[in-house]
Amino acid sequence: MDINDIIKKYKNFIKSEIYSYNKDSNVIEEVFQLVLIKLWKSAPETINFKYLSKLVKFTIIDNYRRNKKVIKILPIEYFEFISDDNADDLVVTKESIILTNLQLHRLLQEINNLKDSQRDVVLLRLAGYSFNKIAKILNTTQSNAIGQMYYAKQNFKKSPPCAPCSNG
């Protein structure tokens, strides 16, 4: 199917699907463009609403992962309590950076080894979404999202700790 025909036929459906996840017009346009690019690159011969719904859902998740920003703001009062006595605790050593990177790498490997349904729930939960919102994003029930998180935690507990990670 030609991309122009797809746009004419399914534009409103795609935008309404995106709108059900996020009501920000900038996000809607951005995700819509990403969906069109994915359709242009690898659209199947026949397109149906179920395929488009899944494509929109996964594009929204990918877009969120790509644009995720974690900002931690400390109150100014925090800095009043820092003295020269505990300044050594604030020094970041090369070893601590390496250890942190190893731990982060291990965590990302563990998340990558999860089933797709568990991985999506874990990533969205780490991003700060509630189970209710995760259920809406993934088009499932809240109980299922909680269950997937439970099984992901069980899989994390089963995996053996790596040598650098078990030291600290």
PyMOL commands that place a pseudoatom at each C-alpha (Angstrom):
pseudoatom trace, name=CA, resn=MET, resi=1, chain=A, elem=C, hetatm=0, pos=[0.000, 0.000, 0.000]
pseudoatom trace, name=CA, resn=ASP, resi=2, chain=A, elem=C, hetatm=0, pos=[1.294, 3.461, -0.888]
pseudoatom trace, name=CA, resn=ILE, resi=3, chain=A, elem=C, hetatm=0, pos=[2.167, 5.765, 2.005]
pseudoatom trace, name=CA, resn=ASN, resi=4, chain=A, elem=C, hetatm=0, pos=[-0.093, 8.516, 0.664]
pseudoatom trace, name=CA, resn=ASP, resi=5, chain=A, elem=C, hetatm=0, pos=[-3.040, 6.116, 0.634]
pseudoatom trace, name=CA, resn=ILE, resi=6, chain=A, elem=C, hetatm=0, pos=[-2.225, 5.074, 4.184]
pseudoatom trace, name=CA, resn=ILE, resi=7, chain=A, elem=C, hetatm=0, pos=[-2.169, 8.708, 5.313]
pseudoatom trace, name=CA, resn=LYS, resi=8, chain=A, elem=C, hetatm=0, pos=[-5.494, 9.481, 3.635]
pseudoatom trace, name=CA, resn=LYS, resi=9, chain=A, elem=C, hetatm=0, pos=[-7.189, 6.373, 4.964]
pseudoatom trace, name=CA, resn=TYR, resi=10, chain=A, elem=C, hetatm=0, pos=[-5.767, 6.045, 8.500]
pseudoatom trace, name=CA, resn=LYS, resi=11, chain=A, elem=C, hetatm=0, pos=[-4.571, 9.534, 9.531]
pseudoatom trace, name=CA, resn=ASN, resi=12, chain=A, elem=C, hetatm=0, pos=[-7.478, 10.261, 11.885]
pseudoatom trace, name=CA, resn=PHE, resi=13, chain=A, elem=C, hetatm=0, pos=[-7.349, 6.791, 13.436]
pseudoatom trace, name=CA, resn=ILE, resi=14, chain=A, elem=C, hetatm=0, pos=[-3.602, 7.025, 14.111]
pseudoatom trace, name=CA, resn=LYS, resi=15, chain=A, elem=C, hetatm=0, pos=[-3.938, 10.490, 15.664]
pseudoatom trace, name=CA, resn=SER, resi=16, chain=A, elem=C, hetatm=0, pos=[-6.869, 9.383, 17.829]
pseudoatom trace, name=CA, resn=GLU, resi=17, chain=A, elem=C, hetatm=0, pos=[-4.835, 6.411, 19.074]
pseudoatom trace, name=CA, resn=ILE, resi=18, chain=A, elem=C, hetatm=0, pos=[-1.949, 8.709, 19.967]
pseudoatom trace, name=CA, resn=TYR, resi=19, chain=A, elem=C, hetatm=0, pos=[-4.379, 11.131, 21.631]
pseudoatom trace, name=CA, resn=SER, resi=20, chain=A, elem=C, hetatm=0, pos=[-5.662, 8.331, 23.872]
pseudoatom trace, name=CA, resn=TYR, resi=21, chain=A, elem=C, hetatm=0, pos=[-2.125, 8.022, 25.320]
pseudoatom trace, name=CA, resn=ASN, resi=22, chain=A, elem=C, hetatm=0, pos=[-1.005, 11.659, 25.325]
pseudoatom trace, name=CA, resn=LYS, resi=23, chain=A, elem=C, hetatm=0, pos=[-3.020, 14.824, 24.767]
pseudoatom trace, name=CA, resn=ASP, resi=24, chain=A, elem=C, hetatm=0, pos=[-0.087, 17.163, 24.081]
pseudoatom trace, name=CA, resn=SER, resi=25, chain=A, elem=C, hetatm=0, pos=[-0.346, 18.349, 20.466]
pseudoatom trace, name=CA, resn=ASN, resi=26, chain=A, elem=C, hetatm=0, pos=[3.445, 18.454, 20.042]
pseudoatom trace, name=CA, resn=VAL, resi=27, chain=A, elem=C, hetatm=0, pos=[3.769, 14.840, 21.160]
pseudoatom trace, name=CA, resn=ILE, resi=28, chain=A, elem=C, hetatm=0, pos=[0.874, 13.809, 18.933]
pseudoatom trace, name=CA, resn=GLU, resi=29, chain=A, elem=C, hetatm=0, pos=[2.537, 15.337, 15.867]
pseudoatom trace, name=CA, resn=GLU, resi=30, chain=A, elem=C, hetatm=0, pos=[5.953, 13.921, 16.745]
pseudoatom trace, name=CA, resn=VAL, resi=31, chain=A, elem=C, hetatm=0, pos=[4.656, 10.393, 17.299]
pseudoatom trace, name=CA, resn=PHE, resi=32, chain=A, elem=C, hetatm=0, pos=[2.469, 10.650, 14.192]
pseudoatom trace, name=CA, resn=GLN, resi=33, chain=A, elem=C, hetatm=0, pos=[5.547, 11.473, 12.111]
pseudoatom trace, name=CA, resn=LEU, resi=34, chain=A, elem=C, hetatm=0, pos=[7.450, 8.551, 13.671]
pseudoatom trace, name=CA, resn=VAL, resi=35, chain=A, elem=C, hetatm=0, pos=[4.571, 6.188, 12.903]
pseudoatom trace, name=CA, resn=LEU, resi=36, chain=A, elem=C, hetatm=0, pos=[4.519, 7.387, 9.298]
pseudoatom trace, name=CA, resn=ILE, resi=37, chain=A, elem=C, hetatm=0, pos=[8.263, 6.838, 9.000]
pseudoatom trace, name=CA, resn=LYS, resi=38, chain=A, elem=C, hetatm=0, pos=[7.898, 3.297, 10.337]
pseudoatom trace, name=CA, resn=LEU, resi=39, chain=A, elem=C, hetatm=0, pos=[5.043, 2.649, 7.931]
pseudoatom trace, name=CA, resn=TRP, resi=40, chain=A, elem=C, hetatm=0, pos=[7.034, 4.071, 5.056]
pseudoatom trace, name=CA, resn=LYS, resi=41, chain=A, elem=C, hetatm=0, pos=[10.049, 1.888, 5.884]
pseudoatom trace, name=CA, resn=SER, resi=42, chain=A, elem=C, hetatm=0, pos=[8.286, -1.393, 6.473]
pseudoatom trace, name=CA, resn=ALA, resi=43, chain=A, elem=C, hetatm=0, pos=[4.553, -1.371, 5.973]
pseudoatom trace, name=CA, resn=PRO, resi=44, chain=A, elem=C, hetatm=0, pos=[2.969, -4.747, 5.272]
pseudoatom trace, name=CA, resn=GLU, resi=45, chain=A, elem=C, hetatm=0, pos=[0.855, -5.265, 2.176]
pseudoatom trace, name=CA, resn=THR, resi=46, chain=A, elem=C, hetatm=0, pos=[-2.371, -5.095, 4.147]
pseudoatom trace, name=CA, resn=ILE, resi=47, chain=A, elem=C, hetatm=0, pos=[-2.818, -2.772, 7.087]
pseudoatom trace, name=CA, resn=ASN, resi=48, chain=A, elem=C, hetatm=0, pos=[-5.521, -3.172, 9.706]
pseudoatom trace, name=CA, resn=PHE, resi=49, chain=A, elem=C, hetatm=0, pos=[-6.508, -1.300, 12.850]
pseudoatom trace, name=CA, resn=LYS, resi=50, chain=A, elem=C, hetatm=0, pos=[-4.952, -3.866, 15.201]
pseudoatom trace, name=CA, resn=TYR, resi=51, chain=A, elem=C, hetatm=0, pos=[-1.577, -3.496, 13.460]
pseudoatom trace, name=CA, resn=LEU, resi=52, chain=A, elem=C, hetatm=0, pos=[-1.803, 0.291, 13.638]
pseudoatom trace, name=CA, resn=SER, resi=53, chain=A, elem=C, hetatm=0, pos=[-2.785, 0.234, 17.325]
pseudoatom trace, name=CA, resn=LYS, resi=54, chain=A, elem=C, hetatm=0, pos=[0.252, -1.862, 18.204]
pseudoatom trace, name=CA, resn=LEU, resi=55, chain=A, elem=C, hetatm=0, pos=[2.517, 0.274, 16.022]
pseudoatom trace, name=CA, resn=VAL, resi=56, chain=A, elem=C, hetatm=0, pos=[1.292, 3.440, 17.766]
pseudoatom trace, name=CA, resn=LYS, resi=57, chain=A, elem=C, hetatm=0, pos=[1.730, 1.884, 21.232]
pseudoatom trace, name=CA, resn=PHE, resi=58, chain=A, elem=C, hetatm=0, pos=[5.303, 0.765, 20.544]
pseudoatom trace, name=CA, resn=THR, resi=59, chain=A, elem=C, hetatm=0, pos=[6.171, 4.076, 18.867]
pseudoatom trace, name=CA, resn=ILE, resi=60, chain=A, elem=C, hetatm=0, pos=[4.930, 5.980, 21.914]
pseudoatom trace, name=CA, resn=ILE, resi=61, chain=A, elem=C, hetatm=0, pos=[7.054, 3.794, 24.197]
pseudoatom trace, name=CA, resn=ASP, resi=62, chain=A, elem=C, hetatm=0, pos=[10.112, 4.246, 21.945]
pseudoatom trace, name=CA, resn=ASN, resi=63, chain=A, elem=C, hetatm=0, pos=[9.517, 7.994, 21.771]
pseudoatom trace, name=CA, resn=TYR, resi=64, chain=A, elem=C, hetatm=0, pos=[9.239, 8.218, 25.546]
pseudoatom trace, name=CA, resn=ARG, resi=65, chain=A, elem=C, hetatm=0, pos=[12.444, 6.224, 26.042]
pseudoatom trace, name=CA, resn=ARG, resi=66, chain=A, elem=C, hetatm=0, pos=[14.260, 8.443, 23.555]
pseudoatom trace, name=CA, resn=ASN, resi=67, chain=A, elem=C, hetatm=0, pos=[13.084, 11.685, 25.160]
pseudoatom trace, name=CA, resn=LYS, resi=68, chain=A, elem=C, hetatm=0, pos=[13.166, 10.595, 28.797]
pseudoatom trace, name=CA, resn=LYS, resi=69, chain=A, elem=C, hetatm=0, pos=[14.827, 13.164, 30.991]
pseudoatom trace, name=CA, resn=VAL, resi=70, chain=A, elem=C, hetatm=0, pos=[15.534, 12.646, 34.635]
pseudoatom trace, name=CA, resn=ILE, resi=71, chain=A, elem=C, hetatm=0, pos=[15.931, 15.879, 36.531]
pseudoatom trace, name=CA, resn=LYS, resi=72, chain=A, elem=C, hetatm=0, pos=[16.681, 15.853, 40.223]
pseudoatom trace, name=CA, resn=ILE, resi=73, chain=A, elem=C, hetatm=0, pos=[16.509, 19.219, 41.871]
pseudoatom trace, name=CA, resn=LEU, resi=74, chain=A, elem=C, hetatm=0, pos=[17.897, 19.589, 45.382]
pseudoatom trace, name=CA, resn=PRO, resi=75, chain=A, elem=C, hetatm=0, pos=[16.630, 22.367, 47.636]
pseudoatom trace, name=CA, resn=ILE, resi=76, chain=A, elem=C, hetatm=0, pos=[19.112, 25.110, 48.440]
pseudoatom trace, name=CA, resn=GLU, resi=77, chain=A, elem=C, hetatm=0, pos=[18.961, 24.165, 52.149]
pseudoatom trace, name=CA, resn=TYR, resi=78, chain=A, elem=C, hetatm=0, pos=[20.765, 20.936, 51.297]
pseudoatom trace, name=CA, resn=PHE, resi=79, chain=A, elem=C, hetatm=0, pos=[23.962, 22.789, 50.488]
pseudoatom trace, name=CA, resn=GLU, resi=80, chain=A, elem=C, hetatm=0, pos=[24.062, 24.687, 53.794]
pseudoatom trace, name=CA, resn=PHE, resi=81, chain=A, elem=C, hetatm=0, pos=[24.844, 21.469, 55.680]
pseudoatom trace, name=CA, resn=ILE, resi=82, chain=A, elem=C, hetatm=0, pos=[27.858, 20.530, 53.587]
pseudoatom trace, name=CA, resn=SER, resi=83, chain=A, elem=C, hetatm=0, pos=[31.039, 21.239, 55.500]
pseudoatom trace, name=CA, resn=ASP, resi=84, chain=A, elem=C, hetatm=0, pos=[34.714, 20.590, 54.972]
pseudoatom trace, name=CA, resn=ASP, resi=85, chain=A, elem=C, hetatm=0, pos=[34.473, 17.607, 57.342]
pseudoatom trace, name=CA, resn=ASN, resi=86, chain=A, elem=C, hetatm=0, pos=[32.333, 15.555, 54.977]
pseudoatom trace, name=CA, resn=ALA, resi=87, chain=A, elem=C, hetatm=0, pos=[33.752, 16.981, 51.749]
pseudoatom trace, name=CA, resn=ASP, resi=88, chain=A, elem=C, hetatm=0, pos=[35.703, 13.728, 51.192]
pseudoatom trace, name=CA, resn=ASP, resi=89, chain=A, elem=C, hetatm=0, pos=[32.373, 11.894, 50.840]
pseudoatom trace, name=CA, resn=LEU, resi=90, chain=A, elem=C, hetatm=0, pos=[31.482, 14.139, 47.917]
pseudoatom trace, name=CA, resn=VAL, resi=91, chain=A, elem=C, hetatm=0, pos=[34.612, 13.352, 45.898]
pseudoatom trace, name=CA, resn=VAL, resi=92, chain=A, elem=C, hetatm=0, pos=[33.808, 11.153, 42.950]
pseudoatom trace, name=CA, resn=THR, resi=93, chain=A, elem=C, hetatm=0, pos=[36.608, 8.726, 42.289]
pseudoatom trace, name=CA, resn=LYS, resi=94, chain=A, elem=C, hetatm=0, pos=[37.333, 6.920, 39.075]
pseudoatom trace, name=CA, resn=GLU, resi=95, chain=A, elem=C, hetatm=0, pos=[36.648, 3.628, 40.852]
pseudoatom trace, name=CA, resn=SER, resi=96, chain=A, elem=C, hetatm=0, pos=[33.186, 4.736, 41.976]
pseudoatom trace, name=CA, resn=ILE, resi=97, chain=A, elem=C, hetatm=0, pos=[32.343, 5.837, 38.442]
pseudoatom trace, name=CA, resn=ILE, resi=98, chain=A, elem=C, hetatm=0, pos=[33.472, 2.478, 37.063]
pseudoatom trace, name=CA, resn=LEU, resi=99, chain=A, elem=C, hetatm=0, pos=[31.490, 0.588, 39.715]
pseudoatom trace, name=CA, resn=THR, resi=100, chain=A, elem=C, hetatm=0, pos=[28.382, 2.663, 39.038]
pseudoatom trace, name=CA, resn=ASN, resi=101, chain=A, elem=C, hetatm=0, pos=[28.714, 2.071, 35.292]
pseudoatom trace, name=CA, resn=LEU, resi=102, chain=A, elem=C, hetatm=0, pos=[29.133, -1.678, 35.845]
pseudoatom trace, name=CA, resn=GLN, resi=103, chain=A, elem=C, hetatm=0, pos=[26.058, -1.783, 38.058]
pseudoatom trace, name=CA, resn=LEU, resi=104, chain=A, elem=C, hetatm=0, pos=[24.036, 0.210, 35.560]
pseudoatom trace, name=CA, resn=HIS, resi=105, chain=A, elem=C, hetatm=0, pos=[25.214, -2.020, 32.712]
pseudoatom trace, name=CA, resn=ARG, resi=106, chain=A, elem=C, hetatm=0, pos=[24.228, -5.108, 34.713]
pseudoatom trace, name=CA, resn=LEU, resi=107, chain=A, elem=C, hetatm=0, pos=[20.789, -3.664, 35.473]
pseudoatom trace, name=CA, resn=LEU, resi=108, chain=A, elem=C, hetatm=0, pos=[20.202, -2.843, 31.804]
pseudoatom trace, name=CA, resn=GLN, resi=109, chain=A, elem=C, hetatm=0, pos=[21.253, -6.383, 30.850]
pseudoatom trace, name=CA, resn=GLU, resi=110, chain=A, elem=C, hetatm=0, pos=[18.830, -7.828, 33.378]
pseudoatom trace, name=CA, resn=ILE, resi=111, chain=A, elem=C, hetatm=0, pos=[16.009, -5.622, 32.099]
pseudoatom trace, name=CA, resn=ASN, resi=112, chain=A, elem=C, hetatm=0, pos=[16.869, -6.614, 28.521]
pseudoatom trace, name=CA, resn=ASN, resi=113, chain=A, elem=C, hetatm=0, pos=[16.633, -10.317, 29.449]
pseudoatom trace, name=CA, resn=LEU, resi=114, chain=A, elem=C, hetatm=0, pos=[13.032, -9.959, 30.643]
pseudoatom trace, name=CA, resn=LYS, resi=115, chain=A, elem=C, hetatm=0, pos=[10.016, -10.892, 28.542]
pseudoatom trace, name=CA, resn=ASP, resi=116, chain=A, elem=C, hetatm=0, pos=[8.708, -7.992, 26.459]
pseudoatom trace, name=CA, resn=SER, resi=117, chain=A, elem=C, hetatm=0, pos=[5.609, -7.551, 28.641]
pseudoatom trace, name=CA, resn=GLN, resi=118, chain=A, elem=C, hetatm=0, pos=[7.693, -7.486, 31.830]
pseudoatom trace, name=CA, resn=ARG, resi=119, chain=A, elem=C, hetatm=0, pos=[10.313, -5.180, 30.297]
pseudoatom trace, name=CA, resn=ASP, resi=120, chain=A, elem=C, hetatm=0, pos=[7.695, -2.634, 29.230]
pseudoatom trace, name=CA, resn=VAL, resi=121, chain=A, elem=C, hetatm=0, pos=[6.125, -2.569, 32.688]
pseudoatom trace, name=CA, resn=VAL, resi=122, chain=A, elem=C, hetatm=0, pos=[9.506, -2.233, 34.440]
pseudoatom trace, name=CA, resn=LEU, resi=123, chain=A, elem=C, hetatm=0, pos=[10.660, 0.603, 32.175]
pseudoatom trace, name=CA, resn=LEU, resi=124, chain=A, elem=C, hetatm=0, pos=[7.397, 2.497, 32.502]
pseudoatom trace, name=CA, resn=ARG, resi=125, chain=A, elem=C, hetatm=0, pos=[7.410, 1.958, 36.276]
pseudoatom trace, name=CA, resn=LEU, resi=126, chain=A, elem=C, hetatm=0, pos=[10.999, 3.247, 36.490]
pseudoatom trace, name=CA, resn=ALA, resi=127, chain=A, elem=C, hetatm=0, pos=[9.829, 6.259, 34.502]
pseudoatom trace, name=CA, resn=GLY, resi=128, chain=A, elem=C, hetatm=0, pos=[7.376, 7.017, 37.306]
pseudoatom trace, name=CA, resn=TYR, resi=129, chain=A, elem=C, hetatm=0, pos=[4.088, 5.829, 35.837]
pseudoatom trace, name=CA, resn=SER, resi=130, chain=A, elem=C, hetatm=0, pos=[1.437, 4.323, 38.098]
pseudoatom trace, name=CA, resn=PHE, resi=131, chain=A, elem=C, hetatm=0, pos=[0.166, 0.816, 37.400]
pseudoatom trace, name=CA, resn=ASN, resi=132, chain=A, elem=C, hetatm=0, pos=[-3.151, 2.299, 36.322]
pseudoatom trace, name=CA, resn=LYS, resi=133, chain=A, elem=C, hetatm=0, pos=[-1.453, 4.495, 33.700]
pseudoatom trace, name=CA, resn=ILE, resi=134, chain=A, elem=C, hetatm=0, pos=[0.816, 1.606, 32.611]
pseudoatom trace, name=CA, resn=ALA, resi=135, chain=A, elem=C, hetatm=0, pos=[-2.265, -0.550, 32.082]
pseudoatom trace, name=CA, resn=LYS, resi=136, chain=A, elem=C, hetatm=0, pos=[-3.780, 2.137, 29.851]
pseudoatom trace, name=CA, resn=ILE, resi=137, chain=A, elem=C, hetatm=0, pos=[-0.562, 2.598, 27.854]
pseudoatom trace, name=CA, resn=LEU, resi=138, chain=A, elem=C, hetatm=0, pos=[-0.075, -1.134, 27.318]
pseudoatom trace, name=CA, resn=ASN, resi=139, chain=A, elem=C, hetatm=0, pos=[-3.793, -1.746, 26.740]
pseudoatom trace, name=CA, resn=THR, resi=140, chain=A, elem=C, hetatm=0, pos=[-4.072, -4.315, 29.518]
pseudoatom trace, name=CA, resn=THR, resi=141, chain=A, elem=C, hetatm=0, pos=[-5.513, -4.549, 33.009]
pseudoatom trace, name=CA, resn=GLN, resi=142, chain=A, elem=C, hetatm=0, pos=[-3.972, -3.031, 36.108]
pseudoatom trace, name=CA, resn=SER, resi=143, chain=A, elem=C, hetatm=0, pos=[-3.785, -6.502, 37.682]
pseudoatom trace, name=CA, resn=ASN, resi=144, chain=A, elem=C, hetatm=0, pos=[-1.849, -7.783, 34.680]
pseudoatom trace, name=CA, resn=ALA, resi=145, chain=A, elem=C, hetatm=0, pos=[0.621, -4.883, 34.910]
pseudoatom trace, name=CA, resn=ILE, resi=146, chain=A, elem=C, hetatm=0, pos=[1.150, -5.534, 38.625]
pseudoatom trace, name=CA, resn=GLY, resi=147, chain=A, elem=C, hetatm=0, pos=[1.585, -9.240, 37.891]
pseudoatom trace, name=CA, resn=GLN, resi=148, chain=A, elem=C, hetatm=0, pos=[4.173, -8.545, 35.193]
pseudoatom trace, name=CA, resn=MET, resi=149, chain=A, elem=C, hetatm=0, pos=[6.103, -6.371, 37.659]
pseudoatom trace, name=CA, resn=TYR, resi=150, chain=A, elem=C, hetatm=0, pos=[5.936, -9.148, 40.252]
pseudoatom trace, name=CA, resn=TYR, resi=151, chain=A, elem=C, hetatm=0, pos=[7.323, -11.712, 37.788]
pseudoatom trace, name=CA, resn=ALA, resi=152, chain=A, elem=C, hetatm=0, pos=[10.030, -9.289, 36.693]
pseudoatom trace, name=CA, resn=LYS, resi=153, chain=A, elem=C, hetatm=0, pos=[11.106, -8.881, 40.337]
pseudoatom trace, name=CA, resn=GLN, resi=154, chain=A, elem=C, hetatm=0, pos=[11.167, -12.656, 40.728]
pseudoatom trace, name=CA, resn=ASN, resi=155, chain=A, elem=C, hetatm=0, pos=[13.379, -12.943, 37.635]
pseudoatom trace, name=CA, resn=PHE, resi=156, chain=A, elem=C, hetatm=0, pos=[15.713, -10.295, 39.075]
pseudoatom trace, name=CA, resn=LYS, resi=157, chain=A, elem=C, hetatm=0, pos=[15.997, -12.268, 42.320]
pseudoatom trace, name=CA, resn=LYS, resi=158, chain=A, elem=C, hetatm=0, pos=[16.801, -15.507, 40.422]
pseudoatom trace, name=CA, resn=SER, resi=159, chain=A, elem=C, hetatm=0, pos=[19.682, -14.006, 38.468]
pseudoatom trace, name=CA, resn=PRO, resi=160, chain=A, elem=C, hetatm=0, pos=[23.085, -14.403, 40.134]
pseudoatom trace, name=CA, resn=PRO, resi=161, chain=A, elem=C, hetatm=0, pos=[24.840, -11.171, 41.168]
pseudoatom trace, name=CA, resn=CYS, resi=162, chain=A, elem=C, hetatm=0, pos=[27.891, -10.195, 39.192]
pseudoatom trace, name=CA, resn=ALA, resi=163, chain=A, elem=C, hetatm=0, pos=[31.247, -9.956, 41.015]
pseudoatom trace, name=CA, resn=PRO, resi=164, chain=A, elem=C, hetatm=0, pos=[31.671, -6.143, 40.807]
pseudoatom trace, name=CA, resn=CYS, resi=165, chain=A, elem=C, hetatm=0, pos=[28.025, -5.547, 41.776]
pseudoatom trace, name=CA, resn=SER, resi=166, chain=A, elem=C, hetatm=0, pos=[28.057, -7.798, 44.864]
pseudoatom trace, name=CA, resn=ASN, resi=167, chain=A, elem=C, hetatm=0, pos=[30.882, -5.852, 46.499]
pseudoatom trace, name=CA, resn=GLY, resi=168, chain=A, elem=C, hetatm=0, pos=[28.905, -2.675, 47.001]
for i in range(1, 168): cmd.bond("trace and resi %d" % i, "trace and resi %d" % (i + 1))
show_as sticks, trace
zoom trace
